[in-house]
Each structure stands twice: as structure tokens, then as C-alpha cells.
Amino acid sequence: MKKKLKKHARRARYVFYKETLLDFQEHFWTFIGSFIGISLIGLLNSRYFSASDNLFLIGSFGASSVLTYGIINSPLAQPRNLIGGHVLSALVGVTVHQLIPHELWLASALSVSLSIVLMQITKTLHPPGGATALIATIGSPKIQSLGYFYVLSPVLSGVIILLLVALVFNNLTPHRRYPINKHWYKVWKRRYR
């Protein structure tokens, strides 16, 4: 037992050490990718939504950017999770809001909880998806009036922008590779390199 604890402590120190190293090239590409992704989403949505609505949407996509550009090897940041998590959560959020439009506390709790469970079942867990479901229920009347169109735009369109930018900027250098699934990477490399 003592050996196992020492082994885990040694591994934890190593991981902590590796995570605190400064890699300026890594930080540069993280910055560029997230800046361009969020800028494009903000620009696209600023034409259709008020500043507060746009702020909500960018908050959800901002959390996705942390995963997609900053922790690119995380299973939660992979394309299946990015797209599936947001789209399924948006569907759940809109559906719950349409079923329970007048009880905001109940609709909010149900939309987030059901979206988490659905993401777990479909193996598309993406934490910012919970915010996407919540925005569908607590957003302004303009967002709520979109109904299921909310799933297509701004959610799906925003996720596609994040994914395309991630595919470009996370693969510009040899030491970064996104997605980690080798099949996705081989297809992307064959087509675009």
C-alpha cells in the first residue's frame, strides 16, 4: 500500500511539473485559435442578437474554447464531444423550455440535468453543453423565440466555427495534433495537408 501511495505521489508531482512548464509556442497557438474562433462567433452573432444574448452565447463557447484550444488531448475536447454535447444540450434545453415555459427554476434544473445524462449516454460529454442547455431556458425572449432554430444557429453554426478553427490551428505545428482520434487526423491530413 505504501509503495502504491509513493507511486501515485510521484506521478502527481510529475504531472503537476509538466503542467506548469511554460511552452510559449503552445500558448501562442492556443491564443490564436481561441481568439479567431470566438471572434468569428461574436461577429456572426452580433448581427442577430443583442449584446447580452451574445455575451451568454460566447460564455458557453468560451468554455468550449478552453477545452478545444487549450487542452486539445482531452477526451472532452474531441469533435464528437464538442458537436454532440452542444447540439444535444441545445435540443434538450429548447424542448424543456417549450414543455415548462413558466417555471424558470424547474426548466433550468431539468434542462441542465437531462442534458448531462443524455451526453453521458451518448458518450458526448462536453461540460459547456450544460451552459448551452441553460441558455435555451434562461435566455432573452429573442433566444427563446428561436425555438429549435436555436439548435442550428447560434449553436451548431458556432460549434462548426470552433471545430474548423481548431482543425486548422491545432494542427499547424508538429507537436500539436487535434483530434486525438487517429482516424479523424488521418482523414484531415489526407485532405488538407
Secondary structure, DSSP 8 states (H G I E B T S, - for coil): -HHHHHHHHHHHHHHHHHHHS--HHHHHHHHHHHHHHHHHHHHHHHTTS-HHHHHHHHHHHHHHHIIIIISTTSGGGSHHHHHHHHHHHHHHHHHHHHHSSS-HHHHHHHHHHHHHHHHHHTT---THHHHHHHHHHHS-HHHHHTTTHHIIIIIIHHHHHHHHHHHHHTTSSTT--SSSSHHHHHHHHHHH-
